[in-house]
Amino acid sequence: MTTTRDQLHEQIEEVEWHWLKPHLDRDALIIVRQTIDLAEAAARIAADDSAIVSAWIAAGHLGKPSAEEIDSFNADSTRCFRMLIIQPWVLIQEVTERH
């Protein structure tokens, strides 16, 4: 039996920063730190698991990009991210290792 997390994992795409800028402009980007699995974060958000999501936000594992991060991303528009769309949000996680 396929779980929501497994289905979401199959939907992860890799994109460059310039593709994400329109989502930044509409304030829809959420950064998922490397400490959390991107599909797991998306599944928890989709399920409205506010206790876990709030804990991740409080711990700094999940949140909006800072001005410094945005400046850094804009400096290299080809920087790669894994991305999942959970309406209305676009969850991103920077690719630190290329496969």
C-alpha positions in Angstrom: 0.0 0.0 0.0 1.4 3.4 -1.0 1.4 6.1 1.6 0.8 9.8 1.1 4.5 10.3 1.9 5.5 7.8 -0.7 3.3 9.4 -3.3 4.7 12.8 -2.5 8.3 11.5 -2.7 7.6 10.5 -6.3 6.5 14.0 -7.1 9.7 15.7 -5.9 11.3 17.7 -8.7 14.7 19.4 -9.0 14.5 23.0 -10.1 16.9 26.0 -10.3 16.3 29.1 -8.2 15.2 31.2 -11.1 12.2 28.9 -11.5 11.2 29.5 -7.9 11.3 33.3 -7.9 7.6 33.8 -9.0 6.6 31.7 -6.0 8.8 33.9 -3.8 7.1 37.0 -5.2 3.7 35.6 -4.1 5.1 34.7 -0.6 4.5 31.0 -1.1 8.0 29.5 -0.6 8.7 27.4 2.5 12.3 26.2 3.1 12.6 22.7 4.6 16.0 22.3 6.2 18.1 19.1 5.6 17.1 17.8 9.1 13.6 17.0 7.7 12.6 14.8 4.8 10.9 16.9 2.2 8.1 14.4 1.5 7.5 14.0 5.2 7.2 17.8 5.7 4.8 18.0 2.8 2.7 15.1 4.1 2.5 16.7 7.6 1.5 20.1 6.1 -1.1 18.5 3.8 -2.5 16.6 6.8 -2.6 19.9 8.8 -0.5 18.3 11.6 -0.1 21.6 13.4 1.6 20.2 16.4 4.5 18.8 14.4 4.7 21.6 11.9 4.7 24.2 14.7 7.5 22.4 16.5 9.5 22.3 13.3 9.0 26.1 12.8 9.9 26.8 16.4 13.1 24.7 16.0 14.0 26.5 12.7 13.6 23.4 10.6 10.8 24.9 8.5 10.1 28.5 7.5 10.1 31.3 5.0 13.5 32.2 3.5 15.3 35.0 5.2 16.4 38.2 3.4 20.0 36.9 3.6 19.0 33.5 2.0 17.1 35.2 -0.8 20.2 37.4 -1.5 22.4 34.3 -1.6 19.9 32.5 -3.9 19.6 35.5 -6.2 23.4 35.6 -6.5 23.3 32.2 -8.1 20.1 31.7 -10.1 21.2 28.2 -11.1 21.3 26.9 -7.5 19.3 23.7 -7.4 16.5 22.8 -5.1 14.2 19.9 -4.5 10.6 21.1 -4.7 7.1 19.9 -3.8 3.9 21.8 -4.3 1.4 21.6 -1.4 -1.2 24.3 -2.3 -0.8 27.1 -1.6 2.8 26.4 -0.6 5.9 25.5 -2.6 8.2 23.6 -0.3 11.9 23.7 -1.2 15.0 22.1 0.0 18.4 23.0 -1.3 20.3 20.3 -3.1 23.6 19.9 -1.3 24.8 16.8 -3.3 24.2 16.2 -6.9 23.3 12.6 -7.8 
